[in-house]
Amino acid sequence: MDSDKGEELLMVRATYDVPYHWSAGQYVGKFFEELRDNGRIYANLCPKCGRGLIPPRPWCARCNVRMGEWVELNGRGTVLVFSVAQQSFWDSGRGEMTPVPAAGAIIQLDGAPVLLRHALQETDPEKLRMGMRVEAVLKPREQRIGTLNDILHFRTIEDEGHG
């Protein structure tokens, strides 16, 4: 070996499966239990700025005050923005490649000033629009495990008025 180049390193590649568990805590835990067990979606509201958080959290990061009341949402909302993927990508939340086409949106949920990013059932860009009304479609109760993936997607609904 040439002493000017330094020591040559041998690279060994390995993949490890390292399962882990952590506590969701009082707020996020209650949110996921309600979603899993009862199919209910909750947010909580900041008593100072009125911002809603989903999943609920103990403190408003903007105002540095304890979050206030919990509000049950009806699972409906309005699409603010959307995108449609035509190439598969790794979905770390689901642990698998995303089938294509895949549509996702930022949804303003009814009942509280809350935004949620989630998948849309409709994937045809010609049928999607900002302002369209959607509602959550949940997995059957026996398949729910207590994550946001318990919401399969949001499906398009007719605009019936909301608030």
C-alpha positions in Angstrom: 0.0 0.0 0.0 1.2 3.5 -0.8 1.9 5.4 2.4 0.9 8.7 0.8 -2.7 7.6 0.2 -3.3 6.5 3.8 -5.1 3.4 4.9 -7.6 1.9 2.6 -11.0 1.3 4.3 -13.1 -1.8 3.8 -16.8 -0.9 3.5 -19.4 -3.4 4.8 -23.0 -2.7 4.1 -25.7 -4.1 6.4 -29.4 -3.5 7.0 -30.8 -3.7 10.5 -34.4 -4.1 11.6 -34.7 -2.0 14.8 -38.3 -1.9 16.1 -39.0 0.7 18.7 -42.0 2.0 20.6 -42.6 5.4 22.2 -45.4 7.0 24.2 -47.7 9.2 22.2 -48.4 11.2 25.3 -51.7 12.4 26.8 -52.9 14.6 24.0 -51.8 12.7 20.9 -52.6 9.4 22.5 -56.2 10.5 23.2 -56.5 11.8 19.6 -55.3 8.5 18.1 -57.5 6.4 20.5 -60.6 8.3 19.5 -59.7 7.9 15.8 -59.0 4.2 16.2 -61.8 3.2 18.6 -64.6 5.6 17.6 -63.7 7.0 14.2 -63.8 10.6 15.7 -61.4 13.3 14.6 -60.5 16.0 17.2 -58.6 19.2 17.2 -57.9 21.6 20.1 -57.9 25.4 20.0 -55.6 28.1 21.3 -57.5 30.4 23.6 -55.3 33.3 22.6 -54.9 33.2 18.8 -57.7 30.7 18.0 -55.5 28.4 15.9 -56.5 24.8 15.9 -54.1 21.8 16.0 -54.5 18.3 14.8 -53.4 16.1 16.4 -54.1 18.2 19.5 -51.1 19.3 21.6 -50.7 20.8 25.1 -49.2 24.1 24.0 -49.6 26.7 21.2 -46.2 27.1 19.7 -47.1 30.6 18.5 -48.5 32.0 21.7 -46.7 29.8 24.3 -50.0 29.2 26.1 -51.8 26.0 27.2 -54.2 24.9 24.4 -57.8 25.1 25.2 -61.0 23.2 24.4 -61.2 20.0 22.3 -63.5 20.2 19.3 -64.9 17.1 17.5 -64.7 17.6 13.8 -67.1 16.0 11.3 -64.4 14.7 9.0 -65.3 17.1 6.2 -63.4 19.9 4.7 -62.3 22.0 1.7 -59.3 21.4 -0.5 -57.0 24.4 -0.4 -54.2 23.0 -2.7 -53.6 19.6 -4.2 -51.0 17.8 -6.2 -51.0 14.6 -8.3 -47.9 12.4 -8.4 -47.3 10.5 -11.7 -44.1 8.8 -10.5 -44.0 6.4 -7.5 -42.2 7.5 -4.4 -41.4 6.1 -0.9 -44.1 6.9 1.6 -42.4 6.8 4.9 -45.7 7.1 6.8 -47.0 3.9 5.2 -43.6 2.1 4.8 -44.1 1.4 1.1 -44.0 2.8 -2.4 -46.9 4.9 -3.4 -49.1 3.6 -6.2 -49.5 6.1 -9.0 -51.2 8.2 -9.8 -51.5 9.5 -6.2 -53.2 12.7 -5.1 -52.6 14.6 -1.9 -54.1 17.8 -0.6 -54.0 20.4 2.2 -57.5 20.3 3.6 -59.2 23.0 5.7 -61.3 20.9 8.0 -64.8 22.1 9.0 -65.5 23.1 12.6 -62.1 24.6 13.6 -59.3 26.5 11.9 -57.3 23.3 11.2 -55.3 22.2 8.2 -54.5 18.6 7.4 -52.3 17.1 4.7 -53.7 13.8 3.5 -54.4 11.7 0.4 -57.3 12.1 -1.9 -59.3 9.3 -3.4 -59.7 11.1 -6.7 -56.5 11.1 -8.7 -57.6 12.6 -12.1 -56.3 16.2 -12.2 -59.2 17.2 -14.5 -61.7 16.3 -11.7 -59.7 18.0 -8.9 -60.0 21.6 -8.0 -59.2 24.0 -5.2 -62.3 24.6 -3.1 -63.8 21.2 -3.7 -65.5 19.5 -0.8 -64.2 16.3 0.7 -64.8 13.9 3.6 -62.6 11.4 5.4 -63.0 7.7 4.6 -61.8 5.6 7.5 -60.5 2.0 7.5 -63.0 -0.5 9.0 -62.7 -0.5 12.8 -60.9 -3.9 13.0 -58.2 -2.5 10.7 -57.5 0.7 12.6 -54.3 0.9 14.7 -54.3 4.5 16.0 -52.4 6.5 13.3 -53.4 9.1 10.7 -53.3 6.2 8.3 -56.5 5.0 9.8 -58.0 7.7 7.5 -57.6 5.9 4.1 -58.2 9.1 2.1 -60.6 11.9 1.6 -63.4 11.4 -1.0 -65.1 14.1 -3.0 -68.6 15.1 -1.8 -71.2 17.5 -3.1 -71.0 21.0 -1.5 -73.9 21.1 1.0 -72.9 24.2 2.8 -70.5 24.0 5.7 -69.1 25.7 8.7 
